[in-house]
Amino acid sequence: MSSQAVQEDYFCWNNEDGVRECGNHVPSAYSQKGFWKLDAGGTWIYFPPAKTKEEMAELERQQEEEEKRKEQDKKDRKLLDAFSSERDIEDARQAELNTIDGQIESIKTILEGLQGNLKTLEESFKFNKENELLDENQTKAVTTDIESLKKRINDTKETLQSKRLERKTVEEKYDTFKQKYQEIKQRYEERKKEDKDIEQEKQEN
């Protein structure tokens, strides 16, 4: 080909019958089906066919899968950085549970005290009322104290229940950590074995 032709755009493509055709531009009917272009250095560059909708969808799916895998690897690494063994997971679990258990016991002690105070106050109120030892203002004051104490008891019960739920959540959290840790270790062992088999196969060949 002359240098002038090379300086101009020059292309080749296969027509519908599979016959090679060439020219200064690719016909629109073949521009999306793959073609060759001759560059200024005399090298042919191949431009592959445009991807179909199905191929684009598959490519997007593969990219999404790759992103998910990378994200999972990050999570795996984060867990492995936090715990070097299953024993570490159990130790962390127990430390957190011990803290919550201490809080639960403290709340239970407070609740028992409040319930005892309420019982004493109600018995005293009943006795004084039956013996007409309280005037109207005193009756209202004691009634208010009793209602206030009942509210504190209910609030404390809710706090206790919340702590018990928190304890359950912690148990579930560390169960998940342990399961994930085991899955990660298993994946690593499988990859390690695959790499070893590949290396052994290379050596044999």
C-alpha positions in Angstrom: 0.0 0.0 0.0 1.2 3.5 -0.7 2.3 5.8 2.1 -0.6 8.1 1.1 -3.1 5.3 1.6 -1.6 4.4 5.0 -1.9 8.0 6.1 -5.6 7.9 5.2 -7.9 5.7 7.2 -7.9 2.3 5.7 -10.1 -0.6 6.9 -10.9 -4.2 6.2 -14.0 -6.2 7.2 -15.8 -9.4 6.3 -19.0 -9.0 4.4 -22.2 -11.2 4.9 -20.6 -14.0 2.8 -17.5 -14.0 4.9 -15.4 -12.3 2.1 -12.8 -9.8 3.1 -13.4 -6.3 1.8 -11.4 -3.2 2.4 -11.8 0.6 1.9 -11.4 4.0 3.4 -14.4 3.6 5.7 -16.4 0.7 7.2 -19.9 0.5 5.9 -22.5 1.0 8.6 -23.8 -2.5 8.1 -20.4 -3.9 9.3 -19.2 -1.2 11.6 -20.6 -3.1 14.7 -19.5 -6.5 13.5 -15.7 -6.2 13.9 -13.1 -4.8 11.5 -9.4 -4.1 11.1 -7.7 -0.7 10.8 -4.3 0.0 9.3 -2.4 2.5 11.5 0.3 5.0 10.4 3.0 2.5 11.2 1.6 -0.2 9.0 0.1 -2.3 11.8 -3.3 -3.8 11.6 -5.4 -3.1 14.6 -8.5 -5.3 15.2 -11.7 -3.8 16.6 -13.9 -6.6 17.9 -17.7 -6.7 17.3 -19.9 -4.6 19.6 -21.3 -6.6 22.4 -24.9 -7.7 22.3 -27.4 -6.8 25.0 -27.0 -10.3 26.4 -23.2 -10.0 26.4 -23.4 -6.6 28.1 -25.8 -7.9 30.7 -23.5 -10.9 31.4 -20.5 -8.5 31.6 -22.4 -6.3 34.1 -23.3 -9.4 36.1 -19.7 -10.5 36.2 -18.6 -7.0 37.3 -21.2 -7.0 40.1 -20.0 -10.5 41.2 -16.4 -9.2 41.3 -17.4 -6.2 43.3 -19.3 -8.4 45.8 -16.2 -10.7 46.0 -13.9 -7.8 46.7 -16.3 -6.4 49.3 -16.5 -9.8 50.9 -12.7 -10.1 51.0 -12.6 -6.7 52.8 -15.1 -8.0 55.4 -13.2 -11.2 55.7 -9.9 -9.4 56.3 -11.6 -7.1 58.9 -12.8 -10.2 60.8 -9.4 -11.9 60.6 -7.7 -8.7 61.8 -10.0 -8.6 64.8 -9.8 -12.3 65.7 -6.7 -14.5 65.2 -8.5 -17.7 66.4 -11.9 -19.0 67.5 -10.6 -18.8 71.1 -10.2 -15.0 70.6 -13.9 -14.9 69.5 -15.0 -16.8 72.6 -12.9 -14.6 74.9 -14.4 -11.4 73.4 -17.9 -12.9 73.7 -17.4 -13.7 77.4 -15.9 -10.3 78.2 -18.9 -8.5 76.7 -21.4 -10.9 78.3 -19.8 -10.5 81.7 -20.3 -6.7 81.4 -23.9 -7.1 80.5 -24.5 -9.8 83.2 -23.1 -7.3 85.8 -25.4 -4.7 84.6 -28.4 -7.1 84.7 -27.6 -8.1 88.3 -27.3 -4.4 89.3 -30.7 -3.6 87.7 -32.3 -6.6 89.4 -31.0 -5.5 92.8 -32.5 -2.0 92.2 -35.8 -3.5 91.1 -36.0 -5.7 94.2 -35.4 -2.6 96.3 -38.1 -0.6 94.5 -40.6 -3.4 94.8 -39.8 -3.8 98.5 -40.3 0.0 99.0 -43.6 -0.2 97.1 -44.8 -3.0 99.3 -43.9 -1.2 102.5 -45.5 2.0 101.3 -48.7 0.4 100.2 -49.0 -1.5 103.5 -48.4 1.7 105.4 -50.9 3.6 103.3 -53.5 0.9 103.7 -53.1 0.8 107.5 -53.2 4.6 107.9 -56.2 4.9 105.6 -58.1 2.2 107.4 -57.4 3.9 110.7 -58.1 7.3 109.3 -54.7 8.6 110.2 -54.2 10.6 107.0 -55.9 13.8 105.9 -56.8 14.6 102.3 -53.5 16.2 101.4 -51.5 13.4 103.0 -53.5 10.8 101.1 -52.9 12.6 97.8 -49.1 12.9 98.6 -48.8 9.2 99.4 -50.9 8.2 96.4 -48.6 10.3 94.2 -45.5 8.6 95.8 -47.0 5.2 95.1 -47.7 6.0 91.5 -44.3 7.4 91.0 -42.7 4.3 92.5 -44.8 2.1 90.3 -43.6 4.0 87.2 -40.0 3.6 88.3 -40.5 -0.1 88.7 -42.0 -0.4 85.2 -39.2 1.7 83.8 -36.6 -0.5 85.5 -38.4 -3.7 84.3 -38.1 -2.3 80.7 -34.5 -1.6 81.2 -33.9 -5.1 82.5 -35.7 -6.6 79.5 -33.7 -4.4 77.2 -30.5 -5.7 78.7 -31.6 -9.3 78.4 -32.3 -8.6 74.7 -28.9 -7.0 74.4 -27.4 -10.1 75.8 -29.2 -12.3 73.3 -28.0 -10.0 70.5 -24.4 -10.3 71.7 -24.7 -14.1 71.7 -26.0 -14.0 68.1 -23.4 -11.6 67.0 -20.5 -13.8 68.2 -22.2 -16.9 66.8 -22.2 -15.1 63.5 -18.5 -14.1 63.9 -17.6 -17.7 64.7 -19.5 -19.1 61.7 -18.0 -16.5 59.4 -14.5 -17.2 60.8 -14.9 -20.9 60.1 -16.2 -20.2 56.6 -13.2 -17.9 55.8 -10.7 -20.4 57.1 -12.3 -23.1 55.0 -12.2 -21.0 51.9 -8.5 -20.1 52.6 -7.7 -23.8 53.0 -9.5 -24.7 49.7 -7.6 -21.9 47.9 -4.3 -23.1 49.4 -5.0 -26.6 48.3 -5.9 -25.4 44.8 -2.7 -23.4 44.5 -0.7 -26.3 45.7 -2.3 -28.6 43.1 -1.7 -26.1 40.4 2.0 -25.8 41.4 2.4 -29.5 41.6 0.9 -29.9 38.1 3.3 -27.3 36.7 6.2 -29.2 38.2 5.1 -32.5 36.7 4.6 -30.9 33.3 
